[in-house]
Amino acid sequence: MVGQFEGKNLVYSRDMIRRDGKPAKSRMTFFNLGENDVRQLVEQSTDDGKTWTAQIDLHYSRKK
């Protein structure tokens, strides 16, 4: 995966081949939600990035 900042978000992306043999694009975005929280969203596109489907949507909080 190749990563870069897009605005305030860190975005990793890659081209891949799915298990069914079809090509797809994948991206993983980290959103800074404040001092103690981060959101991680993993999405996949099978139409060359025109539309995206969420695969994983996680929220991390710093342990207090």
C-alpha positions as CSV (number, residue, x, y, z in Angstrom):
1,M,0.0,0.0,0.0
2,V,1.1,3.5,-0.7
3,G,0.1,6.3,1.8
4,Q,-0.1,10.0,1.8
5,F,-2.0,12.7,3.6
6,E,-5.1,14.1,1.9
7,G,-6.0,17.1,3.9
8,K,-6.0,16.0,7.5
9,N,-6.6,12.3,6.7
10,L,-3.9,9.7,6.1
11,V,-4.9,7.5,3.1
12,Y,-3.3,4.3,2.0
13,S,-4.3,2.7,-1.3
14,R,-3.5,-0.2,-3.6
15,D,-4.6,-2.1,-6.6
16,M,-5.4,-5.7,-5.9
17,I,-6.9,-8.9,-7.3
18,R,-9.9,-10.2,-5.3
19,R,-10.3,-13.9,-4.3
20,D,-12.8,-14.2,-7.2
21,G,-10.1,-13.1,-9.6
22,K,-11.6,-9.7,-10.3
23,P,-9.4,-6.5,-10.1
24,A,-10.2,-4.0,-7.4
25,K,-8.9,-0.9,-5.7
26,S,-8.6,-0.8,-1.9
27,R,-8.1,2.2,0.4
28,M,-7.7,2.6,4.1
29,T,-8.3,6.1,5.6
30,F,-7.4,7.2,9.1
31,F,-9.4,10.2,10.4
32,N,-8.1,12.1,13.4
33,L,-11.2,12.6,15.6
34,G,-9.5,14.6,18.3
35,E,-6.7,14.1,20.8
36,N,-7.8,10.6,21.9
37,D,-9.8,9.2,19.0
38,V,-9.1,7.8,15.5
39,R,-11.4,6.3,12.9
40,Q,-10.1,3.7,10.4
41,L,-12.2,3.1,7.3
42,V,-11.3,0.4,4.8
43,E,-13.1,0.6,1.4
44,Q,-13.1,-1.3,-1.9
45,S,-14.0,-0.3,-5.4
46,T,-14.6,-2.7,-8.4
47,D,-15.3,0.1,-10.9
48,D,-11.9,1.8,-10.9
49,G,-12.7,4.1,-8.0
50,K,-16.1,5.5,-9.3
51,T,-17.9,4.0,-6.3
52,W,-16.6,2.6,-3.0
53,T,-18.1,0.1,-0.5
54,A,-17.1,0.1,3.1
55,Q,-15.4,-3.2,4.2
56,I,-14.3,-2.2,7.8
57,D,-15.2,0.8,9.9
58,L,-13.4,1.0,13.3
59,H,-13.1,3.6,16.0
60,Y,-10.1,3.6,18.3
61,S,-10.0,5.5,21.7
62,R,-7.0,6.0,23.9
63,K,-7.2,4.0,27.0
64,K,-7.6,6.3,30.0
